[in-house]
Amino acid sequence: MEENPTAATSACISSDALNKLGLHSLQLRQRLKDAKKFVEYSKHSSAWMHTTPTPDCDLMLTFPVNTEDHTFMWLLTKIRNLTPELIVHVRHHSNTGVFAFYFTTTAENFLKGAEVQRIRKRLKIEYGGGFKEFSYKDCHLFEGIDNSQFLTSQERQGIVLHMVYNLRAAADDELKQIHFRDGEALVPKCVSEGVVTEIFPLHDRDALRELRKMWVQEFWKKQPLDQVCDYFGVKISMYFAWLGHNTTAMLIPAVLGVFFWSLMGEDQALDDICFVIFAFINVFWATLYLESWKRRSCELSYHWGTLDKEDDLLGEPRPLFTGLLQTSVVTGRIEPVYPAWKRNVFRYFVTLPLVLLCVGCVVLAMFTIFSLQEWCNKKVEEKEALYFWSYLPKILLALVIGIMDDMYKKVAVWLNDQGINA
């Protein structure tokens, strides 16, 4: 039986038409999705007009998802008017729907900021070497001034953060229900009120990759403390320096402890002698350890230029600090002053009873478990209980410690929050 050529041709044409129709349908659905994203994105129309690509960034400030245009543009205008030397890029994260400010500044302003921050940099050899507070006027005296890496990423981020936190409000500034004091820092106040989600520096992936290679993966080599200091700052690098120093120093009592432990167990008199000798060695070792760390920390502080660095005496009041507005006798600015009697009432009628209650709970739990341990040991010795009963109080002690630790953390956080507001 012969096939009808007309019917075969019609079937072939119908199949091609269906394939093309399905392809166009997929393309249409994809374009509708893109259009939907664009419509959602255009809800922040005025903010969208200010978005630009950001190849360079030292600090990032993010807003909540449903931030209104007025709030967003008010803060952007304030930043650009009050600190024109700050370079602010507006970006929108399409995955989260969050708008963000990307901050940086020019090389000249970085150097001026280094002088304001009193960053200590090394002088050239012909000018005496050593560290000196940076001066923009005498910048040619400093080593590596022509290098683009003259300031570390941590120093750059600190300068930009100082510029952002130094934005001051005027007496009549108001945003939604937030009333700003004259001279109050804008950004910390916005963070505490929830207008700004957070502000944080961005990581340098190349530097992190290099640190991972020379620090994490090189287990048996010395820590690259200078590189850690350049990236994370002196505080973090000093912590890891202490961690390495402490770990190395602990090898001495560990080895001696194993040695004395191997001699014990056969003679009670020998055990007592070993205990006494090991105790004296630990006292002597602890003294040497403290003196050794003092020397090491001073060496690192001098090497990193922070040995004789002055502290900031006139810090900005915390945004969460509440109280009556009065003129400070120290700074001469209007600042909130919390009454001393209210602080004392909270201290003696809330904080002190809670601390005593926590200490009492610890003592009660400790004596209860110790009594239970003696009772279990007695039952095991009298063959009235199995041997594993002697481990039950130890397991209970571990559980109690974990539960109480969680409870004390919550109490400590609450007390700390109350102290911040007072």
N, C-alpha and C positions, 0 to 999 in steps of 0.2 A: 504494500500500500504506500503510495507516494505522499510525502508531506507537502502541505500547502505552503508555498513560498511566501505568500502574502501574510499568513498568520504568523510564520516564524519571524518575518521582518517586524511585524507589529509588536510581538513579544519582546524582541530585542530593543526596540525604541522605548517601550514602556519601562524596561529595566534600567536603561540609561537615564531616563527622566526621573525615576525614583531615586537613583544614586545622586544625581545632581540636586534634586530637591532636598535630600537628607543633608548633603554638604552645605547648601545654602542655609538650611535650618540651624545647623550647628554654628555657622558663622554669625547668624542673626542673634542667637542666644548669647554668644560671647560678647557681641557688641552691646547688647542690652545690659549685661553685667558691668561692662566698662562704663556705660552711661550712668548706671546706678551709683557706681563708685564716684564718678565725677559730680553727680548731684549731691551726694552726701558730703563730698569734699568742699563743694561750693557753698555749703551752709555757712562756713567762715569766709565769706567772700572777700572782705577787706583784708583778712589775714592772708588769704591765698595770694593776693596781689603782691605781698611782701616776701613771699618765699623765693629763695635763691639757692643754687648749689653751694655747698660749703666744703671746699677742699681742705681748709685748715680750721681747727677748733681746739681750744684749751679748756673750756668749761661749758657745761650744758645745763639749761634750766627747763624743766618740763611743767606743763599745766595739766589739770584734770581733763577728762575726756569731754565733758560738757561745758567747757569754759566759754563764756559769752564774748562776743566781739568787743563789747565796750571794755571789759576787764583786760582782755588781751592787748588791745590797742592803747589803753591808758598806760599800762606798764611799759610798753614799747616806746611810747612817746616820752615818758619820763626818763627812761634810760638814755635815749638819744639826745634829749635836751640837756640833762644834767651832766652826762659824761660823754661828750662827743668823741673822745679819744677811743672809746670802746667800739669795736667792730661787732655788730650784732647781725647774725643771719637767722632768718626765720625758716624753720623746716617743719614739714608735716609728715608724720609716720603713718603711712597708709594702712599698715597692719593693725595698729592699735588705735588709730584715729586721734592721736595726741599731737598737739603742737608743741614746739620746743624752740628756745633761743639758743643759738650757738655763739659763744663769746670768744673773741680773741682781740688782739690789738697789734699795732705796728711795732717794728723793731726799736724805733726811737722811744716809744712809750714804754716798752718793756724795760729799757735801760733806765728811764726816769722812774719807773715803778720799783726797780731794784734799789735805787737810791732811797726812795721813800720807805721801803721795807727794810732798809739797812742790811741788805744781804752782803755777806763778807765774801770777797773773791781774792784770789791769789795775785799778788803783784809780780811784775816782771823781774827777772833776776837783777837787771841793771838798776832797779829801783829798790833793792833790798829784799825782794822775795817776801815770803810770809803772807798772812791774810790781813786784809784791811776792808773796812766798810766801803762799799762801792760808791763812787762819786761820778755823776754824769759829766761834770765839768772836766774831771781828770781821768776820763775813761781810757785814754791812751796809755795810762800807766799800768793797766791790768793785763795779765797774761791771757791770751786767747780772745781778745776783744774783737778781732776781725773774723773770728770763727762764728758760724751760724749756731753752733752748739755751745756758745759762751754761757748761756743760762740753761740749766737742766729743765726737763719737762715739769718736775715738781716745783721748781722756782717760778717758771712761767705761769703755772696754774695758781700758785699762791698770789702772784701779782694780780692776775685777772680777778681772782676771788676777792682780793682786797678792794679792787676798783668797783666791783659789783656791790659788795657789802657797804661801801662808802657812799652809796646813793642816799641822799638825805631828803626827807619830806619837808614841805613848807607847812606853815601853821594852818592853812585852809585846805590842805589836801585831804580828800575823802574818796573812798572806793567802796561802793555798796554800803554796808553798815560799819565799815572800818574807818575809824577816825585816827589820823596820824598826829603825833606830837611834832612840834617844831624841832627839826633837827634829828628826828628819829630815823633809823636805818630802814629803808623801804623793803628790801628783799627779805631780811630775816622776819620782819613783821608779816609779810605776805605768806611766808612758809608756815609760820605759826598759826595763821588764820585759815590755812587750807587753800588760799588763792593760787599758790605755787605748790606743786607736788613735791619736788625736790630739786636740789642743785648739786651737781657732782662733776668731777673731771672725767675726761675720756681716756681710755687706755691707748697706749702706743703699741700696736701689735708686733711691730718689728723689735722693739725693745723688750717686750715680754717674751718673744721667741728666743731672743739672745740670752735673757736671764734664765729661761727654762733650760737652755742648752748648757750654760756654764754653772748653774746653781743647783737645779733639781736633778738633772741627769748625771752630773759629775759628783757622785756620792762621796768619793774618797778624797776629793780635793778641798782646799780651803774655800770658805764662803767668799764670794766676790762682794765684799761689804761696800767698796767704793761705788760699784754699779748699783747696788741696792739703795745706797744713800742718794745717788743721783736721780733715781726713779721714784722711790717711795718717801724720801726725806730722812732727816737725821733720827727722828724718834723710832721709826720702824727699823732702820739699820742698826741703831743702838740696841734695840731689843734682841735682834738676831745675833749681834755680837755678844751680848750677855748670854744668850742661849748656848752658843758655841763654847764660850769660856766656861760656863757652868757644867756643860756636858763633859768637857775635857777634864776639868778639875774633879769631877765626881768619880773618875776612874781610880784615883788613889784610894779613897775609902772603900770603894767596891772591891778592889784587888786585895787590900788588907783584910776586909771583912771575910772574904772567901778563905783566905789563909787561916785566920783565927777560927773560923767555923770548922775547918778541917781538923784542927787540934782539939776541939771540944767533944765532950760526950763520954770520955773514959774516966776522968778524975774530976771530982767536984772542986778540989783546990786549984787544979790547972784551969778549969772553967772560970773561976773567980779572977784569977790572975789575968787571963785573956780579956775578960770584960773590963777590968780596970785599965789595962794597957791600951785597949782599943778606945776607951772613953777619953783618955788623955790625948791619944793621937788625933781623935776627932776634934777636940778643943783646939789643939795646935793647928790642925789643918784648916779649921774654920777661920781662925785668925789670919793665917797666911792667905786664904782664899779671898777674904774681904779686902785685905791690903793689895793683893794682886789685881783685883777687879777695879779698885780705885785708880791704880796706875794705868791700867788698860783703858778705862773709860776716859781718863784725862788725855791720854795719847790720841784717842779717836776724836774727842771733842776739839782738840787743837788741830788735828788733821782736817777735820770738817769745818773748822772755823766757827765753832759755837762755844768755845771754852769760856770766854769772857763776854758773851753776848748778853745785853741787857734785856730784861723782861718788859713786856708791855704793861705799864702800870695803870694806864687809863683805858681800860677795855670798855667795849660797848655793853650796856645793860642787856641782859637776856630778854628776848621778845616776850616770853611768858611771864616775866616778872611783873607783879601787880602791886599797886599801892597808890598813895596820894602823890600828885605831882608837886614837887618842890625843887628849888634851886640847890644843886649839889655844891657843898662847900669845897669839894676837891676839884671838880671839872668846871664849875660855873654854869653848867647846862641844867635845864629842867629835866629831872629824872623822877621816876616813881620811887617813893620811899615807903616801905612797909613798917607799920608800928612795931616797936620792939616787944610790947606787951602781948600782942597777938602771937608773935613768933614763940615767946616763952610759954604761953598757954598751950600751944600745940606741942611744944617740945616736952613739957612736963606732964601733960594730961593725955597725950596720945602716943607720942614716940616712945617715951620712957616706959609706960605700961606695956606697950606691945613688945619692946625688947625684952623686958623682964619675963613676960609670958612665954616668949619663944625660948629663952634660956631655961625657964622652968620645965617646959615640955621636953627639951633635950635631956635635962638631968633626970626627969622622971622616966623617960623611955630608956635611958642608959641603965639605970638601976633595975628597972623591971626586966630588961633582957639579961643583965648579969645574974639576977636571982633565978631567972628561968634556966640559964646556963648551968648554974650550980645544981639545980634540981634535976636537970636532965643527966648531968654527969653522975650524980648520986644514984639515979635509977639504973644507969648503965653499969655502974660498979656493982650494984646489988643484983645484977642479972634480971631485973624486972622490966627492962626495955632493950630494944635492939641497939646496936652500936651507932647506927646512923642518926639516932635521936640527938646525939651530942652536936650534930651539925645544924639542927633545926633553929636554935637561937641565932647562930651566925647568919643563916639565910634570912631570918626575920630582921636582924639588924641591918642587913644590906637593903632590904625592902623599905624599912622605916627611914633610913638615911635618904633614899631616893625620893620618897614621898614628902618628907619634911623639907628637903632641898627645893622641890618645886613650890611648896607653900611659902617658904622664906623668900624665894625670888619674887613672887607676886607681892608679898608684903613690902619687900625692899623697893620694888618699882613704884608702888603706890606712895610710900613715904618719900621717895625721891621726887616724884611728881609734885607732891604737896610742898616740898622744900623749894622746888624751882619757882613755884608761884608765890612764894613768900619771901 
